[in-house]
Amino acid sequence: MTLLEAAAEFLAKDEERGLLGLHRLRVDGELLTRGEVAGRLRQQITEKNAARYAWLRERDLDTVHQGGVFAGMTPKNVVLNGIDLDQAIDAAMTTAVSTTPNGGQNR
Protein backbone atom coordinates (compact mmCIF):
# COMPACT_ATOMS: atom_id res chain seq x y z
CA MET A 1 0.00 0.00 0.00
CA THR A 2 1.35 3.40 -0.95
CA LEU A 3 1.29 6.40 1.34
CA LEU A 4 -1.40 7.92 -0.85
CA GLU A 5 -3.54 4.79 -0.57
CA ALA A 6 -2.99 4.65 3.19
CA ALA A 7 -4.04 8.28 3.57
CA ALA A 8 -7.17 7.67 1.50
CA GLU A 9 -8.02 4.63 3.63
CA PHE A 10 -7.44 6.62 6.84
CA LEU A 11 -9.72 9.40 5.64
CA ALA A 12 -12.33 6.88 4.49
CA LYS A 13 -12.47 5.51 8.04
CA ASP A 14 -13.01 9.06 9.32
CA GLU A 15 -15.79 9.40 6.76
CA GLU A 16 -17.46 6.26 8.16
CA ARG A 17 -17.33 7.82 11.63
CA GLY A 18 -18.81 11.09 10.37
CA LEU A 19 -15.67 13.12 11.06
CA LEU A 20 -14.83 14.42 7.59
CA GLY A 21 -16.63 17.74 7.85
CA LEU A 22 -15.19 18.68 11.24
CA HIS A 23 -11.75 19.93 10.25
CA ARG A 24 -10.20 21.74 7.35
CA LEU A 25 -6.74 21.03 6.01
CA ARG A 26 -4.59 23.41 3.98
CA VAL A 27 -3.54 21.64 0.79
CA ASP A 28 -1.60 23.57 -1.84
CA GLY A 29 -2.83 26.83 -0.32
CA GLU A 30 -6.48 25.78 -0.38
CA LEU A 31 -8.60 24.97 2.70
CA LEU A 32 -10.27 21.60 2.23
CA THR A 33 -12.44 19.43 4.43
CA ARG A 34 -11.11 15.97 5.16
CA GLY A 35 -13.85 14.64 2.87
CA GLU A 36 -12.58 16.79 0.01
CA VAL A 37 -9.03 15.59 0.66
CA ALA A 38 -10.24 11.97 0.69
CA GLY A 39 -12.09 12.51 -2.58
CA ARG A 40 -9.05 14.05 -4.24
CA LEU A 41 -6.85 11.21 -2.99
CA ARG A 42 -9.26 8.62 -4.39
CA GLN A 43 -9.30 10.50 -7.70
CA GLN A 44 -5.48 10.59 -7.86
CA ILE A 45 -5.29 6.87 -7.11
CA THR A 46 -7.89 6.15 -9.80
CA GLU A 47 -6.05 8.29 -12.35
CA LYS A 48 -2.70 6.64 -11.57
CA ASN A 49 -4.21 3.15 -11.86
CA ALA A 50 -5.87 4.11 -15.16
CA ALA A 51 -2.55 5.40 -16.52
CA ARG A 52 -0.80 2.18 -15.48
CA TYR A 53 -3.46 0.05 -17.14
CA ALA A 54 -3.41 2.15 -20.32
CA TRP A 55 0.36 1.70 -20.51
CA LEU A 56 0.13 -2.05 -19.90
CA ARG A 57 -2.75 -2.41 -22.36
CA GLU A 58 -0.67 -0.90 -25.17
CA ARG A 59 2.44 -3.04 -24.63
CA ASP A 60 3.81 -4.75 -27.72
CA LEU A 61 3.10 -8.47 -27.82
CA ASP A 62 6.81 -9.07 -28.46
CA THR A 63 7.67 -7.66 -25.02
CA VAL A 64 7.77 -11.23 -23.71
CA HIS A 65 10.74 -11.90 -25.99
CA GLN A 66 12.39 -8.50 -25.59
CA GLY A 67 12.05 -8.34 -21.81
CA GLY A 68 10.03 -5.96 -19.73
CA VAL A 69 6.58 -5.72 -18.22
CA PHE A 70 3.63 -7.31 -19.98
CA ALA A 71 0.31 -9.02 -19.25
CA GLY A 72 -0.15 -12.71 -19.85
CA MET A 73 -2.65 -15.46 -19.25
CA THR A 74 -2.00 -18.96 -18.00
CA PRO A 75 -2.28 -21.88 -18.53
CA LYS A 76 -2.41 -20.84 -22.20
CA ASN A 77 0.85 -18.89 -21.75
CA VAL A 78 -0.15 -16.09 -24.08
CA VAL A 79 0.71 -12.40 -23.94
CA LEU A 80 -2.30 -10.11 -24.00
CA ASN A 81 -2.87 -6.48 -24.92
CA GLY A 82 -5.61 -4.23 -26.25
CA ILE A 83 -9.17 -5.56 -26.38
CA ASP A 84 -7.95 -9.12 -25.64
CA LEU A 85 -6.52 -7.93 -22.32
CA ASP A 86 -9.71 -6.00 -21.54
CA GLN A 87 -11.87 -9.06 -22.18
CA ALA A 88 -9.62 -11.39 -20.16
CA ILE A 89 -9.66 -9.00 -17.18
CA ASP A 90 -13.44 -8.51 -17.41
CA ALA A 91 -13.97 -12.29 -17.49
CA ALA A 92 -11.62 -12.86 -14.54
CA MET A 93 -13.27 -10.09 -12.52
CA THR A 94 -16.74 -11.49 -13.24
CA THR A 95 -15.62 -14.95 -12.16
CA ALA A 96 -13.99 -13.58 -8.99
CA VAL A 97 -17.09 -11.61 -7.99
CA SER A 98 -19.47 -14.51 -8.65
CA THR A 99 -17.36 -16.95 -6.61
CA THR A 100 -16.65 -14.61 -3.66
CA PRO A 101 -19.07 -14.99 -0.73
CA ASN A 102 -19.47 -11.24 -0.24
CA GLY A 103 -19.74 -10.48 -3.96
CA GLY A 104 -16.15 -9.28 -4.22
CA GLN A 105 -16.58 -6.50 -1.68
CA ASN A 106 -13.70 -5.94 0.76
CA ARG A 107 -15.80 -4.06 3.30
C-alpha positions in Angstrom: 0.0 0.0 0.0 1.4 3.4 -1.0 1.3 6.4 1.3 -1.4 7.9 -0.9 -3.5 4.8 -0.6 -3.0 4.6 3.2 -4.0 8.3 3.6 -7.2 7.7 1.5 -8.0 4.6 3.6 -7.4 6.6 6.8 -9.7 9.4 5.6 -12.3 6.9 4.5 -12.5 5.5 8.0 -13.0 9.1 9.3 -15.8 9.4 6.8 -17.5 6.3 8.2 -17.3 7.8 11.6 -18.8 11.1 10.4 -15.7 13.1 11.1 -14.8 14.4 7.6 -16.6 17.7 7.8 -15.2 18.7 11.2 -11.7 19.9 10.3 -10.2 21.7 7.4 -6.7 21.0 6.0 -4.6 23.4 4.0 -3.5 21.6 0.8 -1.6 23.6 -1.8 -2.8 26.8 -0.3 -6.5 25.8 -0.4 -8.6 25.0 2.7 -10.3 21.6 2.2 -12.4 19.4 4.4 -11.1 16.0 5.2 -13.8 14.6 2.9 -12.6 16.8 0.0 -9.0 15.6 0.7 -10.2 12.0 0.7 -12.1 12.5 -2.6 -9.0 14.0 -4.2 -6.8 11.2 -3.0 -9.3 8.6 -4.4 -9.3 10.5 -7.7 -5.5 10.6 -7.9 -5.3 6.9 -7.1 -7.9 6.1 -9.8 -6.1 8.3 -12.3 -2.7 6.6 -11.6 -4.2 3.1 -11.9 -5.9 4.1 -15.2 -2.5 5.4 -16.5 -0.8 2.2 -15.5 -3.5 0.1 -17.1 -3.4 2.2 -20.3 0.4 1.7 -20.5 0.1 -2.0 -19.9 -2.7 -2.4 -22.4 -0.7 -0.9 -25.2 2.4 -3.0 -24.6 3.8 -4.8 -27.7 3.1 -8.5 -27.8 6.8 -9.1 -28.5 7.7 -7.7 -25.0 7.8 -11.2 -23.7 10.7 -11.9 -26.0 12.4 -8.5 -25.6 12.1 -8.3 -21.8 10.0 -6.0 -19.7 6.6 -5.7 -18.2 3.6 -7.3 -20.0 0.3 -9.0 -19.2 -0.2 -12.7 -19.8 -2.6 -15.5 -19.2 -2.0 -19.0 -18.0 -2.3 -21.9 -18.5 -2.4 -20.8 -22.2 0.9 -18.9 -21.7 -0.2 -16.1 -24.1 0.7 -12.4 -23.9 -2.3 -10.1 -24.0 -2.9 -6.5 -24.9 -5.6 -4.2 -26.2 -9.2 -5.6 -26.4 -7.9 -9.1 -25.6 -6.5 -7.9 -22.3 -9.7 -6.0 -21.5 -11.9 -9.1 -22.2 -9.6 -11.4 -20.2 -9.7 -9.0 -17.2 -13.4 -8.5 -17.4 -14.0 -12.3 -17.5 -11.6 -12.9 -14.5 -13.3 -10.1 -12.5 -16.7 -11.5 -13.2 -15.6 -15.0 -12.2 -14.0 -13.6 -9.0 -17.1 -11.6 -8.0 -19.5 -14.5 -8.6 -17.4 -17.0 -6.6 -16.7 -14.6 -3.7 -19.1 -15.0 -0.7 -19.5 -11.2 -0.2 -19.7 -10.5 -4.0 -16.2 -9.3 -4.2 -16.6 -6.5 -1.7 -13.7 -5.9 0.8 -15.8 -4.1 3.3 
